[in-house]
Amino acid sequence: MLEILNLSFEYPSYRVFDNLNLTFETGGIHLLAGPTGSGKTTLLEILAGSTPLFTGGELSGSAFYEGINLLTLNQKERLELIGYVGQNPDDTFVSQIVYDEIAFSLQIQHQQPTVVRSKVFEIAKRFGISNLLERELETLSAGQKQRVAIAAALTLSPKLLLLDEPTSALDSIMTREFLGLLSRISYDKEITILVSEHRTDRLLQYVKSVTMLDLKQTFEPQQSLPHLSTPSIFLELQAYDSPHDDMTFNQHFASLFTHAPTSMSFQSRNQHDALHVRNLSLRIDEEPILSDIDATFTSGSLTALIGENGAGKTTFIHTLIGDFKPTHGEVIFNHIPTHQLRGKELLRNFGIVPSNPQDLFLSQSVAADCKISDADRGLPSGSTLNFFLELMPGVDPASHPRDLSAGQQLALALAIALSSSPSVLLLDEPTRGLDGTTKMKLISELQRRRDEGVCIVLATHDIELVAELADQIIHVNEGRIVKVGTPEQILLPGTAFTTLITEIFSPLPVLRTSDLKNVFERV
């Protein structure tokens, strides 16, 4: 049993939680939920031992696992008992090569090379990363890094596994496979797994309990639905119970299929071409990354880049903004190759939110980073900070950006990127770490910017977001465009890229809960 007793923690500028008392049964997966900034990541880091050791702050209280006080363990004891993977695996990597990273904890225990090799290959096969063992970690996608980090955390068969947003960079099929594997591991190896996650719907079927950190309460999965910070579609579906009790299931299903909408039409906007990608190819260290790409991105539209982990989406995003000079071909904005744009001209016309928002932070406080953003973009003082506080009211501007929650860091990156009203907005996994309220703010803001004529391109595994927002989808695989179309043409049942609603109600042509509402209202 994992017991958290009278646990309190505060940074100099704010208290994260106070007098926290929680209990988790031994074994199985337990979901830790709550709104952005409620302390989920902090709690996992305290249990893992990295907070307050590396972050500072005042901690009091106790945490016991099977009677062992987790807060008094030395590093060797902690390594043997606890596995931890944070939201940004880069922060925990100690090696350059995937094989060495997975083998590291075995090697420091002086296990025989043959044993190390056998265990590394066994766990790599289990996580589907055998083909990555010789790769450099910096060349992997965010999803691939997550799988490597979790594999490395499990090499010593810990009894307690702590995972922070583990599915946030995985596509639909990979998420299902990963959660099924995680469930089997929890029971086969008798591991207790505590998972912090905002994308809860796919996880709920696997968990034993759901703890709402903001409420300091633990629920059974079904009972948790009304309390989740990111609304569950299962709660929405309860509103669609059929009033026609005399209809058989087959009659009801046939009626739904007959009346189901076949397509969605987007509002017509005044559009013109904003970005032209012509015969683009990119090689990095002689390795082909992008090949033969032709695409046009228009103002007043939102294009979603989808694809499996490692498909090249992030590199594509950074090539669009000119971070990489194409080996062949070009990306043109206003008749100028984007890799030639510099300084204020670049900042005035382009905004980017990278997959790791911390890449944009330069100072010791939120206020200072916002002040730099204003100066760089020629904006009135306070512009960036005011926009950030609209997204995240209540955050102390004196807070260090790296002390913010993942969702708050993303909101700060969004404020920096959007403050100058750029013509082109590029986002890489923009909903990672966001609770439902903040995600709806993001959706509303992106819709507003699109309708005002901004060209938006986002790379994401959040298929529900794609279905809700995208005018155009570009499917990227192995650095090439394999398909372009609307959500109805691309997000098909049986593929890696379907919404949960589509999976549940296939073959009905529904992508969104709003589609389902239309279906039921017509029955």
Long-range contacts (C-beta under 8 A, 24 or more apart in sequence): 1-25, 1-26, 1-64, 1-65, 1-66, 2-26, 2-63, 2-64, 2-65, 2-160, 2-192, 2-194, 3-62, 3-63, 3-64, 3-65, 4-43, 4-61, 4-62, 4-63, 5-61, 5-62, 5-63, 5-64, 6-60, 6-61, 6-62, 7-43, 7-46, 7-59, 7-60, 7-61, 7-62, 7-63, 8-58, 8-59, 8-60, 8-61, 9-39, 9-42, 9-46, 9-51, 9-52, 9-57, 9-58, 9-59, 9-60, 10-57, 10-58, 11-55, 11-56, 11-57, 11-399, 11-403, 12-56, 12-57, 13-396, 13-398, 13-399, 13-403, 14-396, 14-399, 16-42, 16-57, 17-42, 17-43, 17-213, 19-61, 20-61, 20-213, 20-216, 21-216, 22-211, 22-216, 22-218, 23-218, 24-192, 24-194, 24-209, 24-211, 24-218, 25-192, 25-208, 25-209, 26-66, 26-190, 26-192, 27-186, 27-187, 27-190, 27-191, 27-192, 27-208, 28-186, 28-187, 28-192, 28-193, 28-207, 28-208, 29-182, 29-183, 29-186, 29-193, 29-195, 29-203, 29-206, 29-207, 29-208, 30-192, 30-193, 30-194, 30-195, 30-207, 30-208, 30-209, 30-210, 30-211, 31-195, 31-196, 31-197, 31-200, 31-203, 31-204, 31-207, 31-209, 31-210, 31-211, 31-221, 31-224, 32-194, 32-195, 32-196, 32-197, 32-211, 32-213, 33-196, 33-197, 33-198, 33-200, 33-210, 33-211, 33-212, 33-213, 33-224, 33-227, 33-228, 33-229, 33-230, 34-212, 34-213, 34-214, 34-215, 34-229, 34-435, 35-214, 35-229, 35-435, 35-437, 35-438, 36-198, 36-229, 36-392, 36-405, 36-406, 36-407, 36-408, 36-433, 36-434, 36-435, 36-437, 36-438, 37-392, 37-395, 37-404, 37-405, 37-407, 37-408, 38-213, 38-214, 38-229, 38-405, 39-213, 40-164, 40-196, 40-213, 40-405, 41-86, 41-87, 41-164, 41-196, 41-405, 41-406, 43-196, 43-213, 44-84, 44-86, 44-162, 44-163, 44-164, 44-194, 44-196, 45-84, 45-86, 46-71, 47-82, 47-84, 47-160, 47-162, 47-194, 48-78, 48-82, 48-84, 48-162, 49-73, 49-75, 49-78, 49-82, 50-84, 55-403, 65-159, 65-160, 65-192, 66-159, 70-160, 79-105, 79-156, 80-156, 80-158, 81-158, 81-159, 81-160, 82-158, 82-159, 82-160, 82-161, 82-162, 83-150, 83-153, 83-154, 83-156, 83-158, 83-160, 83-161, 83-162, 84-153, 84-161, 84-162, 84-163, 85-146, 85-149, 85-150, 85-153, 85-162, 85-163, 85-164, 85-166, 86-164, 87-164, 87-165, 87-168, 87-406, 87-432, 87-433, 88-356, 88-358, 89-145, 89-146, 89-148, 89-149, 90-137, 90-145, 90-356, 92-149, 93-137, 93-145, 93-149, 95-137, 96-136, 96-137, 96-138, 97-133, 97-134, 97-135, 97-136, 97-137, 98-124, 98-129, 98-132, 98-133, 98-134, 98-135, 98-136, 98-137, 98-140, 98-148, 99-133, 99-134, 101-137, 101-148, 101-149, 101-152, 102-133, 102-148, 102-151, 102-152, 102-155, 103-155, 104-152, 105-152, 105-155, 105-156, 106-155, 106-156, 109-156, 119-155, 120-155, 123-151, 123-154, 123-155, 124-151, 126-151, 126-181, 127-151, 127-181, 128-177, 139-287, 140-310, 141-169, 141-309, 141-310, 141-311, 141-313, 141-314, 142-169, 142-309, 142-314, 142-355, 142-429, 143-169, 143-170, 143-171, 143-174, 143-308, 143-309, 143-310, 143-461, 144-309, 144-310, 145-169, 146-170, 147-178, 147-309, 154-185, 157-189, 157-191, 158-191, 159-190, 159-191, 159-192, 160-191, 160-192, 160-193, 160-194, 161-186, 161-191, 161-192, 161-193, 161-194, 162-193, 162-194, 163-193, 163-194, 163-195, 163-196, 164-196, 164-406, 165-196, 165-197, 165-198, 165-406, 165-432, 165-433, 166-195, 166-197, 167-197, 167-199, 167-202, 167-203, 168-197, 168-198, 168-199, 168-429, 168-431, 168-432, 168-433, 168-461, 169-309, 169-355, 169-429, 169-432, 169-461, 170-309, 170-461, 171-306, 171-307, 171-308, 171-309, 171-461, 171-463, 171-496, 171-497, 172-202, 172-461, 172-463, 172-496, 172-497, 172-498, 172-503, 173-496, 174-308, 174-309, 174-496, 175-199, 175-202, 175-461, 176-202, 179-203, 179-206, 180-206, 182-206, 198-229, 198-230, 198-407, 198-431, 198-433, 198-434, 198-435, 198-436, 198-439, 199-230, 199-462, 200-228, 200-230, 200-232, 201-232, 201-233, 201-234, 201-500, 202-500, 204-232, 204-234, 228-436, 229-435, 229-436, 229-437, 230-434, 230-435, 230-436, 230-439, 231-436, 233-500, 233-501, 233-513, 236-513, 237-513, 237-516, 240-516, 240-517, 240-520, 242-520, 242-523, 244-523, 252-523, 255-523, 256-505, 256-508, 256-519, 256-520, 256-523, 257-507, 257-508, 259-519, 259-522, 259-523, 260-508, 260-509, 260-510, 260-515, 260-519, 261-509, 261-510, 261-515, 261-518, 261-519, 262-488, 262-509, 263-486, 263-488, 263-509, 264-487, 264-488, 264-511, 264-515, 266-471, 267-451, 269-300, 269-301, 269-450, 269-451, 269-453, 270-300, 270-453, 271-298, 271-299, 271-300, 271-301, 271-453, 272-298, 272-299, 273-297, 273-298, 273-299, 274-298, 274-299, 274-333, 274-423, 274-424, 274-455, 275-320, 275-331, 275-332, 275-333, 275-338, 275-424, 275-455, 275-457, 276-330, 276-331, 276-332, 277-320, 277-329, 277-330, 277-331, 277-332, 278-329, 278-330, 278-331, 278-332, 279-328, 279-329, 279-330, 280-319, 280-326, 280-328, 280-329, 280-330, 280-331, 281-326, 281-327, 281-328, 281-329, 282-315, 282-319, 282-324, 282-326, 282-327, 282-479, 283-327, 284-315, 284-324, 288-479, 289-315, 289-479, 290-315, 290-316, 290-319, 290-326, 290-479, 290-480, 291-479, 291-480, 292-480, 293-329, 293-480, 293-481, 294-481, 295-474, 295-481, 295-484, 297-424, 297-455, 297-457, 298-455, 299-423, 299-453, 299-454, 299-455, 300-450, 300-451, 300-452, 300-453, 300-454, 300-455, 301-450, 301-455, 301-456, 301-471, 301-472, 302-446, 302-450, 302-456, 302-457, 302-458, 302-469, 302-470, 302-471, 302-472, 303-456, 303-457, 303-458, 303-470, 303-471, 303-472, 303-473, 303-474, 304-458, 304-459, 304-460, 304-465, 304-466, 304-469, 304-470, 304-472, 304-473, 304-474, 305-457, 305-458, 305-459, 305-460, 305-474, 305-476, 306-459, 306-460, 306-461, 306-463, 306-466, 306-473, 306-474, 306-475, 306-476, 306-490, 306-497, 307-475, 307-476, 307-477, 308-477, 308-496, 311-476, 311-477, 311-478, 311-479, 312-476, 312-478, 312-479, 312-480, 313-428, 313-459, 313-476, 314-355, 314-428, 314-459, 315-479, 316-459, 316-476, 317-352, 317-426, 317-427, 317-428, 317-457, 317-459, 318-352, 318-354, 320-424, 320-426, 320-457, 321-346, 321-350, 321-352, 321-424, 321-426, 322-346, 333-423, 333-424, 344-376, 344-377, 344-378, 347-376, 347-377, 347-420, 347-422, 348-377, 348-378, 348-420, 348-422, 349-422, 349-423, 349-424, 350-422, 350-423, 350-424, 350-425, 350-426, 351-416, 351-417, 351-418, 351-420, 351-422, 351-424, 351-425, 351-426, 352-417, 352-425, 352-426, 352-427, 352-428, 353-410, 353-413, 353-414, 353-417, 353-425, 353-426, 353-427, 353-428, 353-430, 354-413, 354-428, 355-428, 355-429, 355-432, 357-409, 357-410, 357-412, 357-413, 358-401, 358-402, 358-409, 360-412, 360-413, 360-416, 360-417, 361-401, 361-402, 361-409, 361-412, 363-401, 364-400, 365-397, 365-398, 365-399, 365-400, 365-401, 366-395, 366-396, 366-397, 366-398, 366-399, 366-400, 366-401, 366-404, 366-412, 367-397, 367-398, 369-401, 369-412, 369-416, 370-397, 370-412, 370-415, 370-416, 373-415, 373-416, 373-419, 374-419, 377-419, 377-420, 378-420, 379-419, 379-420, 383-419, 384-415, 384-416, 384-419, 385-415, 387-415, 387-418, 387-419, 388-412, 388-414, 388-415, 391-415, 391-438, 391-441, 391-442, 391-445, 392-438, 405-433, 406-432, 406-433, 407-433, 407-434, 407-435, 407-438, 409-433, 410-434, 411-438, 414-442, 414-445, 418-445, 418-449, 421-454, 422-454, 423-453, 423-454, 423-455, 424-454, 424-455, 424-456, 424-457, 425-449, 425-454, 425-455, 425-456, 425-457, 426-456, 426-457, 426-458, 427-456, 427-457, 427-458, 427-459, 427-460, 428-458, 428-459, 428-460, 429-459, 429-460, 429-461, 429-462, 430-458, 430-460, 430-465, 431-460, 431-462, 431-465, 439-465, 443-468, 443-469, 463-491, 463-497, 463-498, 463-499, 464-499, 464-500, 464-512, 466-491, 466-497, 467-491, 467-499, 467-511, 467-512, 468-512, 487-511
